[in-house]
């Protein structure tokens, strides 16, 4: 997690300068003892680079990293705002959800926060007229796209760091502030995540649980969502996030048929992955309602192909 002190250091170095811990302590107002801990955390996360000056004096500057680049872009376009004062870790997490108007109750549910906690996180943005509309649904103003990009970069970085502590080959395929979908490249990393708490196999690797076993051309994907049950709808969405080719679409449709997944429920899940139009197209195909003139966002199997697939896997 990037703390307030960590953000203060990134801000102080965002012009490309190099500085000592003593100078950063003076500029940020944090004690040297605390700054040393903050610098160690940022160095370990790959956000800073350390050099040695005269008499082995410690000096640091920003690394080329998606988080630091996103913050530089934010400062470049909106440098009149005191972002260090404005952004707490909680505010950054809430910002992830402000790309479109959303209710506080919805954001609170997704983050596992209280509604008051979300209101408190939104408060600094409200006071600076950065939210539009002003309620009961909230989103950031159109000119604050760099803030959304920074919040997204921070969330991705935190999930990538968490995953790579266990599985060094992990790559983030999708995330929000609380949950993430990752792919790994080695059997060692697969075994490590299988044994790790809060991580679950997902995507095609999970279909076996529903009586559908497919050949995996690589290591399975994993889902991180502490204290949340992984639903068949999420498994299907993860499958399509990883690969929306015609074969994966056919397998996803097979899962819908095998489990008789309700369209409205699946659509609600798919919205978080920008897959609602794909889901609508799959149900059109299952119900035989696709016309030649329809613009379909994915390649659907023909009726004969899908019937053969159902017969192969014993789906009635």
N, C-alpha and C positions, 0 to 999 in steps of 0.2 A: 504494500500500500504506500502511495506517495503521501506523506504527511504534510501538514502546514509548513513545518520547518524545511522539509525536502523541496517543496514548491518555492519557498523563499530562496533557497540556494540556486535552483534552476533559473529563477527570475533574475537573480543577481549576476548570473553567468550567461544570460541569454544573448548578450551582445557579442559573444565570441571571445571574451576576455579570459584570462587566467588569474586565479587569486589564491592566496594562502588561507588556511583555516582561521587564522587570527583576523584577517581582513573581513572574511565572510561573517565571523561572529560579531564584529563591530557593526557591519552593515545591516545584518538581519535582526540583531538584538538578542540572539540566543547565546548561551554560554559556550565557551570553547569546548568544554567537556561534552556538552550535548551535540555541538556541531561535529565533533570527531565521530560520534556514533552515526549521525545523519550522513556524513560523507562516506563512511564505510558501507552503509546500506545502499547508497546511490552508486558507489563503485561496484559493489557486488551485483547490483541489478543491471550494470552496463550503461548507466546513464551518465557517468562521469569517467574521465580519464585522468590519471594521476601522473605527474612528472616530479622531478626533484631539481630544485634550484641550487643556489650557492649554499654551502655548508649543509647539504642534504635537506634543504628546506622543502617541505611538502607543498605542492601547488596542484590545483585541479582546474579542469575546464570541461565543458559539456562534450559528451560523445555524440557521434552521428547516430541517432536513435529515433525511431518513430515518435516517441513521446517528446523528446527535446525539439524535434523538428516541428511537431504540431504546436508546441508552446511558442516557439519562435514565430510561427505563422500567426498565432493568436495575438502576440505582442505587436507584430508588424502591422496588422490590420486594425487592431483595437488597443493601441498603446496608451490611450488616455484613461483606461480603466486600471485600477489597482487590483489585479487579479489575485495577488497573494492575500490581500485582505478579504476578498470576495469569496474565494473558493476553498471550502473545507472538503475533506474526503467524502462526506455525506452529500454535499451539494454536487460534487462531480458525479457521484453515482446517480443522483436524481436527474442530472442533465442528460444522461444517456437516453432517457425516455421522453425528452422534450422536443424531438424532431417533428412531432405532430401533436395536436391537442389531446391531452389525456387528463383524466380525473385523478385527484389525489388518492382516492381509494384504490384505483387500479395500480398506480405506481407503488403504493404501500404494500399491496398484495404481492406484486412481483419482487420487491426487494426484501420482504419479510420485516418491514418497518411499521411503526405505528403511524397513523395519519398525522398526528402532531409532529412526529419526527420528520415527515416529508414536508409539512408546512414550515417547520424551522429551517430545513435545508433550502426551501424555495425563498424564504424571507429576504436574503440579501439580493436576489435577482428581482424580486417584487419592488424593493425599495429603490432600485435603480432603473425601473421601468423597462426591464429586459424581457418581460413576459408578454406574450400576445396570443390569444386574448388574456384577460386578467382573471378569469374564473367563470364558472366552476371547473372548466378545463383549461389546462395550461400548456403552452409551448413557448420556446424562445423565439424572439423576433427574427425575421428573415436575415437581417444583417449580422446575426450571431452564429452563422454556420461554422466559423473557426472554433467557437467554444464547443460545439457538438463534436467536431473532429478531435479536439483535445480530449474530451471526456471519453470518446470511443477508443482513442489511442491508449489512454491510461488503463481502461478496463481490459483491453486486449493484452497489454503488457503484464498486468497483474496475474491474469490467467495463464499466460505463457510461462511466466516465472514459476508459478505454483506447479504446473505440469512438468516442467523440465527439472525441477528438484527431484522428481521421481523417475521421469522418463526423458532423458536428454534429447531424444529425436522427435519429441512431440511438436506438432504445429497446430495452431488454433484455426479451426475452420469456421467457427461461428461463436459468438459470445454475447451476453449481456452482462451487467455488473455482477450478477450473482451466479450465473451458470455458463458453462462452456462446452463446446464440442471439439474434441481434438482427434488427430490422426497420428499414429506412431509408425516408425519404419523398421523396428527390430523386434524379434521375439522376446529379447530380454526386457525391452520396455513394455511389451504387451503383458508379460508375466508380472512386472512390477506394478502396473496399474490395476491388474486383476486383483492383486493382493492388497491394494491401497484402499483405505476407507474413503467413502464419499465418491468413488469412481465406479461407473457401471459400463459394461459393454453395451453398445448401441449400433444402429444401422443394420446392415445385413447380418452381422454377427449375432444379432439378437433374435432374428426370425426363427431360429431353431426352437426357441422357447414357445413359439406359437405353432409348432408342428411343420415349419417350412425351413428346410435346410438347403442353402445354396453354397456353391463354390465361391470362396473368397480369394480374389486375386491380390492378396496383400494382407497386412495386419488389420485386425478389427479396429473400429473407432470407439472412443470412450466419451462418456457424458459425466460432467461434474455438476452436481446439484445437491448439496447437502440437505438431508432430511426431506427429500422429495421423491415420490414414487415415479418411476419412469413408465409412462403410459404407452400403449401401442401406437397412438396417434403421434407422439413425439418420436418414437422409433422410426415411423414411416417418414416423418419430416426430416429427420437426421439423414436417412438414406438418400433423400432427394437433394439435400444441401450438399452432400458429399459428391453426388453424381446424378444429374438429371437426364442422363441418356435414356434411350428407348427401353433398354433392358431393365434398368432400375425402375422406370415408370411402370413397366409390366409387373414387376415384383411387388411394387407398392399397391397396385390395383388388386393383386392376388391377396395381399394381407387384408385389404378392405373387405373383400369378399369372404375370406376365411373367418374373420372375426365379426363381420357385419357391423363395421364401424359407422356410427351415425355421421352424416354429412355435416350437420350444424356443429357438432362437437369438434370434428376434425378441422373444420374451417376456422373455428376460434383458435385452435392450436397453430394452424398454418399461418395465421396472420403475423405471428411473431417472427416467422422465418421468410416473410414475403412470398409465400407459396399458395396464397388463397386462390389465385387464378389457375394455378396448376391443379389444385385439388378440385376446383369446379370442373375443369376439363376432364379429369379422370372420372368423376361421377357422371358427366355427360356420356363418356364412352361406355361406362358400365350400364347405363340406362338406355343405350342405343339412341341417344339424342343428338349425336354429332352430324352436322350437315357439311357438304363439300364446301359451302361458302363460309363456314365458321373459321375464325382465326384462333387456332389452338396454340397455346404457349409451349406445348411439349408434343413429342411424337407418341401417339397412342398405338397400341397393337391393334391389328385387324381383329374382327370378331372371331375368325377361324384360328388365328394365332393365340388369342386369349383362351378360347375354349380348349385348345390343345394343352396350354399351360395348366389350366385348371385340372384337366384330366391327368396330367403328369404328376401333379402333387396331391391329387385326391380331394380337391376342394369342390364341394357341391354347389 
